[in-house]
């Protein structure tokens, strides 16, 4: 059986990667920090025009009808450039959760209206989960899909209360979200609600894992470039065996994590509620690779790597945040056991 990606999938990855590298740079990320919303609206419109928002929504609902396997390479590419906006979470977690609600005959008229708004690029939905007490970019969301016990609620933004929180990553705009549970907003309860939350956890952990692999690759590329240009005693520091070993260890960990993530993407596409083992394996492997990458690449750069002026710190801080989002390595190792 052929497990390689199709040429169409690879071509789509190349096109999106090229766009991301042009539009999402360290300078543009820093510019977002000065933006009141933290969002580059022109970039988000461009991503919508390319069809990213509709990729995992079925054709019967107006989407492209693709799967997590089709999007997983693009999620890595978003991680590689340290994309601040939660595009990957929106595509891989929130949109499929809304579709699940419709497929199971749950919810109310708001669900279809929200999906239509997402497809039109007019609405953004933020999804919460008990494992993540804070929601990224909650202040720019129009609707919220939130849990309370086994219940899942779809609420407009005026029905929730936000409280800003601080992240180690300045690109992340975290908020705690509170609301009054009401049957008017209830879309699933009991076993159906618990099943939706389980699927969200697996999709969210997979989304983070894919971005972590991309972040690791981005840090590795920066470090290789730096060690080729930086000279000591008349030669590039990359010629030193100790430096080579640090970066080689990172490269090996990244290559080990990639097939595990692709397997998890396939498993989630088949049955997101029965993908616990595959997803936890992927999140654990990707988190381990990213934390090693941030540590070793920081060592290659020296103390300068952590400074505000150095680009590497942007990728490292994102890795520290995502390694703990949707469950840290200990949580997922326990799930595997």
N, C-alpha and C positions, 0 to 999 in steps of 0.2 A: 504494500500500500504506500502511495506517495504522500508524504507528510509535508512536502515543501510548499511554499507559497506560490500562487499562480502569478503569471507575468502581469496580469491586470492589477493584482494586489501590490506587486512590487513597483509598477509604474505609478500607481496612485500614491504610494509612499514617497517616491522620488519627487513627484510634483508638490505634495504638501510640505515635504522637508525643505525643498528649495524656497517655497513661499515663507515658511517659518524662519529660516535663516536670514532672509532678507528683511522681514517685518519685525521680528522679535530679537533684538540685540540687547546687550548689557546697557547701552545708553537708553534705549526705549523702555527698558524695565525700570531704570532709575527715574525716567520721566513719569512713569505711572505713580511712583511714590509721591510725586508732587501734585498729582491729579486728585481732585476731591473724591472722585468715584473709584480711582485706581484701575479704571478700565480704558483701554484703547478702543473707542467705538468704531473707528475705521477698520481696525483689524477684525473685530467681531463681525462686522458686516461682510467683510471679505470671506471670513470662514463660513458664514451662513450661505453666501453666494456659491461657494464651492460644494455645498450640500452636506457639510459635516453634521449640522443639527438634525438632519433627517435620516442619517445613515442607518440607524438601528430601529427605525419605525417602519412597520410593515407597509408594503405597497397599497394594501387595502385601505390604509388610513392616510395615504398621501406621501409616505416616506419612500426610501430607496430599498427597504427590505433586506438589508445586509445583516451580517452577524458580528459578534465580538471578534472573531478571527479576522474579519475584514478590517476592523478598526484598530486592532492591537498594535500594528506597526506604526500607525499614526499617533497612538497614545505615547509610544516610545519617543517619537519625533518631537512631540510637545514637551516631554520631559527633557530631551536633549538641549532645547533652547531655554529651559526654565520658564515656560509660559506662565505668567501670573494668573490669568483668568481661568476659572474652573471649567474650561471647555470639555476636558476629558470626563470629568465627573458628570457633567450635564448629558453628554452623549451616551456614556457607558452605564450610568447608574439611574439618573432621574428619568430620562425618556423611556427606557425599558420598564421601569417601575409603573409609570403611568399606563403603558400598553398592557402590562400584566393585569392591572385593575379592570380595564375594559374587557380583556380576554376572558376573565373569570366572572364576568357579568356583575361586577361590583361597582361601587361608586355612585355618582350622580351626574347630572348634566354638565357640571363644571369640568369633569375630567375630559370629555371630548372637546370642550371649548378651550381648555388649556393646551391640549395637544395641538389643536389647530393654530393656536397662538405661537407655540414653539416652532411649528413648521413654517409659519409665516415670518419668523424672526422677530416677532413683536413682544413675546413674553419670555421671561426667564423664571425657572422654577428651582428653588433650593430644597434639597432633601436633607432631613436630619435622621440620626440614628443614636440609640442610647450609648453606643461605644464611642461616639464623637459628640461630646457635650457642647462643642462650639461649631458653628457653620461658617465656612469661608464665603466671603462676598454676599452675606445674607442681606446687606443693606441695598444691594442692587437687584434683588429678586422681587418679582411681582406676585408670586404664589409660593406657598410652602407645603411640602409633603412631610408631615411630622408624626412621630409615634407617641403614644401614651398607653402604657401597658401593652396589651396585644392589639390595641386599636391603631389605625392609621388614618390621619386626617389631612384633607386638602383645604388649605386656608388661604384667603387673600392676605396681602401684606398688612392691611389695616386691622386684621384680627390677631396679630402677633405683636409681642413686645421684644425689642432688641436691646442688648447691652453689649457695648464694645469691649473686646478683650485684646490683649497684646500677644503677638507671636514673635518668636525668635527670628522669623523670616519677615522682613518688612513688606514683602509683596503680598502677604496673606492678610486679609481683612476679616478677622474673626469676630463673631458675635454669639453670645448665648441667646437662645430664643425661648420665650415662654408664651403660653396661650391657655385659654380656658376651653377645655374639652366640651364639645357640643355635638349633638347628633346631626345638626345641620351641616357640619363639615366632615362627618364620619364617612369614610369610603370603604373601610374593611375592618373586621373585628374577629375575635376568636382565632380559630386555626388559620383562617384566610389572612388575617392581619399578621400573625406570627410568621406565616410562610412568606409574605411580602417582605418583612423585615429581614428574614434569613437570606432571601435572594439579594436584597440591597447590600447586606454585609459582604456577601461573596463578590458581587459586582464592584463594590467600592474598594475592597482589598485588591482585587485584580487591577483596577484602574490605577491605584497607587503603586502597585508592583511594576506595572509597565512604565510609569513615569520615573520610578527609581532607577530602572535599568537605563533609561534615556539620560537621566541626570549623571549616572556613573560614566556613561560614554562621553558626555559633555565635559566632565571634569578631567577625564583621561586625555581627551583631545587637547584641552588647554595646557595640561601638564607636559605632554609630549612636545608641543610647540614651544613652551617656555624652556624646557631643558635643551632644546636644539639651539635656541637663541642666546641663552644665558651662558656666559663664559667665565671660567675661573682658571687662573694659571695658564692662559693661552689656549684652552680648549673648552668645548661645550660640556656643561655638567652632565648631560645625558650620556656622555661616554663612560661615566663612572658606573661600575658594576652594581654598586649599592643602589643607585638611583634606578637603574634598569630593573632590578629585582622588585623594587617597590611598585613600579608601574606594571610590570608583568603579572604580579600577583592580582592586581586589580583587573587586568584584562581577562585573566583566567576565571575569576569569580563572575564577571559579567557574562562570559560565554557559557558558564554552567547555569546561570539563572535564566537565560533566554529561552531554551527549549522547555523549561519548566513552566514559564509564563505562557508560552504558546499552547501547551497542553491544557493549562487552566482556562485559557480563552475558549478552546474547543469545548471543554466540559461545561463551562458556564453557558455557552450557546445551546448546548443540548438540554441541560437541566440546572438552572442556577441554584435551586434549593438542595441539590444533591452533589454540589461541587466543593464541599467543605475541605476535603483532604487536598485536592488539587490546588485550590486557591490558597490555602494556608501554606502549602509547600512553596508556592510561587512568592507569596508575600514575605515569607521567612528568608528565602534565598535572595530575593531582590533587595530587601532591607539590609541583609548582611553585606552584599556587594556594595551598596551605596555608602554605608557607614565606613567600610574599608576604603572606598575611593576617596571620601572626604578626608579621612585621616591620612592616608598615604600621599594624596595630592597636596594636602596642606603642608606635609613634611617636605615635599619636593620644592614647594615655593618658599619654604621657611616662614618665619613669623609674618612676613609681608602678606602671605596668603589669606590671613584672617582680617586684614585691615579693610576699612570701608572703601578705599580706593581700588582695591584689587577685585577683579571680576569673579574670581574663584569663590569668594565668600557668598555670592548670590546662590550659586549651585549647591554649595555645602550646606547652607542654612535651609534651603528647600529640602535637601535630603534628610536632615535631622527632623524636620517637621513631618514629612511624608512617611518616614520609617515608623512613626508612632501613630499616624492616622489610620483609621480602620483596623486597629489592633497592632501592637508592637510584636517583635519577634517572639517574646515569651508567650504572649497570648496565642499566636498561631502555632507555635510548637506544642502547646498544650492541646490545641484542637487536633493536631496530627496524632498525638499520643492517644 
